[in-house]
Amino acid sequence: MITFGLDTFGDVTAGDSYPQVIRNVVEQAVLADRLGIDAFGVGEHHRDDYAISAPEIVLAAIAARTERITLGTAVTVLSSDDPVRVYERFATLDAVSNGRAEIILGRGSFTESFPLFGYDLADYERLFSEKLDLMAHLLDEKPVTWSGTVRPPLSDQQVYPKTESGRIRTSIGVGGSPESVVRAARYGLPLVLAIIGGAPARFAPYVELYHRALKELEQPEQPVAVHCPGFVAATDEEAVEVLWPHARRMLDRIGRERGWPPLTRDRFQADITEGAWHVGSPETVARKIADTVQALGIQRFDLKYSHGTLPHDRLMTCVELYGTQVIPRVREILS
């Protein structure tokens, strides 16, 4: 059975302070829980356009006000963190949330955390590879003996607290490189594909590669999830008109940093019609999500619903429409 989540990076909205944005994210998660949405993920960033740099604390605040929703990250930037501390923080979150914690490990789409925490971008690949290997040992919740080049070794070291279930739910988020897909399979961890550009169907070979690699590496079968941008409003026209100025400012800023051309309205519309963006009325978004699920054979769909300066009231409406109309309609179509 497919499950449905929502992801946000705590995008700084027009007129709101960083503290207010964080409080707004908590309110959005509380609404998602009340509506029966399965999962809520918050990203980790260290730059001025996003308010959340310590996702576990935000998730703990959400845990205190919710009952059932899974609480995770989108993503935890493992390369510039310490795996032992990541385990400790999430094991603690798992305790206060009664077993609802989830980690999605990744390298992130921005690099500000590397100089902030004293890491060299030249070590980008080595940092993630070695820290993921240590994290895989920690997740077993047994004494850890490990050595590498990016942090001091551990010798028969216990790490606390232990979880009640014996393991924190953990996945690997990838942007679409075959090497990353195979690495997730090597560790037997579930895969999350971040589909932020292009038609979702073109990622089918990565899903096939992942399942083939699991089989060849004699790992048990694991679920696959996708994370896609989107926005829901009452009508297709309203959704596009409301989203466009906020998405343009957000993507143009990122584009200037990365050397991309300015976003045009035609290109944005094409991304909605044929690409990764799931935008429109509840019926339109539900049909596109159903198409994505069927094209990729996935077990979970997460909608990244916050975009730049989109205001809190619009985000709350999006969450409500997603929970009350989109998800039931997707289930109906898929049945």
N, C-alpha and C positions, 0 to 999 in steps of 0.2 A: 504494500500500500504506500502510495506516495505521501510525503509530508511536505509542509509548506512553512517557510520562514520569511522573516524580514531582516534586512541589514541596513545599518546606518553608520556613517563615519562621524556623526555629530557635526555635520557641516554648519559653519557659523552663519546664522540667518540674519537678514537685514534688521538692524536696530536692537539685536539681542547681545548681551554680554556673554562671555564664555560660561560663567556659572549658570546663567539662564538657559543657555543651549543645553547644558548637561541636565538640568532639571526637566527641560522639555523632553529630552530623550527618555528619561525615566517615565514620564507621563505617557509617552507613545508606547513604551513597552508594557505598561500597566493596561492600557487599552487593548493591546495585542493579546495579552493573557486573558482578559475578560472575554474577548471574541473567540477564543479557542484556537488561535494561531499556534502552530507547533513550536516554533523556535524564533529567537530574537538574537541577532548578532551585532556587536559594535566593533568598529575598526580601531586600530591603533595608529595614530599619526603624531608627528612632532613638528607641526607647521601652523602658521597663523590662520589658515582657512578651515581648520578642523579643531573642535574643542576637546576631543577625547584622546588623551595620551596615556591614561591609566585605565584601560577597559575593565579590569577585574574589580576596581572600586565601584565603577558605575554599575556593573552587573550585580555586585553585592547589594547595592541600594535597590536595584530592581527586584532582587531575590526577596528582600524583606517585604515587598508589597505585592508579590505575585504568588500563585499557587502551583502552576503546572508547566509553564512554558520553559523549554530548554534555553539555557543562557550561555552564549558563546561569543567567539571573537571572529572578526572578519578583516584582517587576520591578526594573530600574534606574530610580531616581527622577531622571529627566533634568532636571526643572525646577529642582532645587536642587543640581545638579552642573555641572561644566564639561565640555562635549562633547569638548574636546581631551583632557582627562584621562581621560574615559570611553574614548575611542578608544585612547589609549596603554595603559591598564590591560588592556583586553580584547585588544589586539594582542599584548601580552606574554603573557597567559593562553593565547592561541591558539598562541603559540610553544612554551610549556612543555608544552602538552597535545597537541602534534602536530596542530593544526587542529581541535580539538574545542570551541572557544569559541563561545558564542551570547549575544547580547544581546537581551533583551526590554525595550524602552523604554516607560516609562509615567509617569503622574503620581502613582501610588501611591494607597492608600486612606486614608492618614493624612497629617497636615500638620506633624508635629514637626520635620521637616528644614528647613522654611522659616525659622523664627526661629533655629534652631541655626546655620544658615549665613548668616544676615543677609539673608534675602529677605522681601519683603512679600507676604502672601497676596493683596493687592489686584492683584498682577501675575501671578496664577496662570496665566491663559490666555496672556498674552504671553510669559512665561518658557518655557513648554513649546513654543509655536509657533516662536519664534525659535531656541531651542536644537535643536529637531528639524530645522529647516532647515539649521543648521550641521552637525549630525551627518550628515545625508544627504550633504553635500559631503565630509565626512571619510571616509565609508565608501568613496568612490571611490578613495581612496589616491593622489590626484593633488594638485598644488599647489592650495591653497585661497585664493580671494579671496572675502571675505564681510564684510558689515557689518550691524549691528543695533543695538538699544538696550540689550541686557542684558549685553553684555560688549564688550571692545575688538575692533576689526575685525582681519581678517587680510588680508594682501596677498601673493599668490603664495607662500603659506607651506606648506612641507613639514612633515609630521608623521610621527614615527617611533615604533616600528619598523613597517615594512611587513610584511604577512602573506605567507605562501608562496602562498596561493590567490588573493590579490589583493582579498579582501573578507571581512569578518567577518560571519557569519550574524546577521542582525538582523531582529527583528519588532517590531510595535507592539502593546502590550497595551491593551485598551479594556474599559470596564465596561458598554458598551451604549448610548452616545449616537451617533446617526446622524452627527454632525459628526466624531467621532473615527474612525468607520469610513471615512468618505470621505477623511479626512486620510491614513489609512494607504494607501488606494488611490492618492491623489495622488502619494505618494512611491514607489509601487510596492513597498511592503514587506509581507511576510506579516502576517496578522492573528491575534492571540490574543484570544479572548473570555473574560473572567473571568466565569463564570457562578456566582455565589455565592448567588443567591436566585431562586426561581421555577422553573417547569418549563423544562428546556433547550430544548424544542421551540419555546418562544415567542421564542427568539433567531434562528429561521430567517429572519425578514425582514432582520436585520442581515447575515447571510451572503449573502443574495440582493442586498442593497444593495451590499455590498463587491464582488461579482463584476460587477455592473452598472456600478459606478463604474470599476473597472479597465478594462472594455471601452470605456466612453465617454471615459476619459482616455488611451486607447491605451497602456495599461500591460500588460506580459505577465501571464498568469495566475499567481496566487500561492496557496500553501496556506493553509488556515485551521486553527487549533488552538483547543481550549478547555481552560480550567483550571477544575476543579470540586472542591469539598471531598468527602472521603469517608474511609472506614475499613473495613478488612476484618478479620474474625475467623472462627473456625471455623464459627459458626452466626449466623443473623440475630439471635437473641435475645442472644447474647454480644456481638456487635458494638454493638448499641444500648445494652445495659446498661453496657458498659465506657466507651463514648464519652460518654454522656449527662451525667454530672456534670462532666466536663472541658469539654465544649462549652458547657454552661450557664454555667459560671463565665466562660469566655472571652467568649461573646456578651453576657452580662449586663454585663460590664465595658464593652465597646464600646457597648452600648446605653445605659448611663448617660451616657457621653460625648456621645452623639448624640441623646438624648431618646427612645429606643425603650422600649417596655414590656418587663418581664422575660419571658424565654423560658419558655413552658409546655411540659410534656411532650407535650401533644396537638399543639401547633404544630410541635415538633421532629419528631414522628413523621410529620406531614404533609409536612414538608420532605424526609424520607427517602422516603416513599411516592410523592409526586408532584412534589417540587421538585428543587433542585440537588444535594442530598446523595446521594452514591453509597455507601451503607452497608449492610453485611450480610455474608453468607457469600460465598465466592468465586463461586458460581453466581449469587446475587442481584446482586452488583456487576457481574459480567460481562454479565448480561442488560441491566442498566440502562445500562452503558457502550455496549453494542451499540445500544440504542435511541437514545442520544444521538448516536452516530456516524451512524446512518441518518437520524435526523430532521434533522440539520444538514448532512450531506454533508461532514464534516470529514476532514482528513488526519492529525490528531494529537490524542490525548487525554492530558492531564496530570491526575493525581490529587493534590490537596493533602491530604497524609496526616497532617500534624501539627496538633494542635488543643489549644491551651492546655497544660494540665499533664499530658497523656497521657504516661506514662513510656516511657523508651527501649526497654525490652523489648517493650512492646506495639507500638511503632513498627517495631521490627525484624521482629516477626511479621507485621505488616501489609505491609511491604516484601516479605517472602518469599512470602506468599500472593499478592500482586499479581503478582510475577514468575513464580511457578511454576504458579499455577492460574488467576488471573483473565485475564491476557493471552492464554495459549493458548486459553482458552475463548471469549474475545471473537473471536479470529481464526476459531475453528471456527464460531461462530454467523454471522459475517459472510460466511463462505465458502459 
